[in-house]
Amino acid sequence: MRMNKNKYAAISLFVFSLFLSVSCEKEEDHPEIRTLTPVAYSGTEALLRGSIIQKGSFEILDYGFVVKNYSSSSSGYNISLGNNPENGPYEFKYSVTGNFSSYYYMAYITNTEGTIYGDTKQIDYLPISITGLNKFIVNVGDTITIYGKNLGTSPGSLKVKIGSFENQVIEANDTYIRFIVNAFYESSYNNRYSVYLIAGSDGNNYNCGSITILPYFYDFYPKSGTSGNTLYIYGNFLGGRSYYVYFDLTKVYASVSSNGYIYTTIPTGMTGAVTIMVEYEGGGPYTFPQQFIIN
């Protein structure tokens, strides 16, 4: 009888120990995350919002947002916010970059077990409108202002093209942007161009108006020569104007070529170093810093 009692006591102790062990084990929790409704700032920017309901008990490796083209897409451009989140809401001010169209996004959190996503939300950017330019006759290197609404505050989200060539955006302030007129385009002869702003999540082209670019000279050839020979002066935006070249105070008519230069004859009766200056209809003059040598 004593053996049975000892046997029952041992079994009871084992069952109690097993129960105590199981009850002391911590249940592993999985994270829970939600995507909140975004807030659009402009036609190129929006505040992405998410909320971590609980981080869970596994090690967190990453969290943030995924922006994507389509609501049904499971992949896109990841915006990582690190690996040390807190429970509660979090946000990120997103600016459209490059040619990536981002109409939708979702929050995510990644741990050692995998990644969990929130619902997909649509980003409704504000409509962009253009009201015009601050000047219409410009020089190479000028800073031009485009006026409008909902343009955004990130220069990297905006592109300005004159013709088919991109120009550097240096400032953006939602109601205006500023860019620098570049020197070289597809034609050295044309001087009238349309200005386009490329902006928004869909990369729309917004016509801002047309500008006339004044002639831009950058070199001459040869650097020395004799009277009666030809001097070539190279430049851009040369079409539609009359040109005169000064050799010091001697004025000579110059012809224009569609290949990106004007040319004239070196005058007689002169020798030595002379200053080359170009005068043209509607603007100028332009004086070269380097002198020309008449032999």
Secondary structure, DSSP 8 states (H G I E B T S, - for coil): -HHHHHHHHHHHHHHHHHHHHHHHS------EEEEEEEEE-SSSEEEEEEEEEE--SS-EEEEEEEEESSTT-S--EEEE--S---SEEEEEEEE--TT----EEEEEEEETTEEEE---EE------EEEEES-SEE-TT-EEEEEEES--S-GGG-EEEETTEEEEEEEE-SSEEEEE--S--S-SS--EEEEEEEETTTTEEEEEEEEEE--EEEEEE-SEE-TTSEEEEEEES-TT--EEEEETTEEEEEEEETTTEEEEE--SS--EEE-EEEEETTEEEEE-SS-EEE-
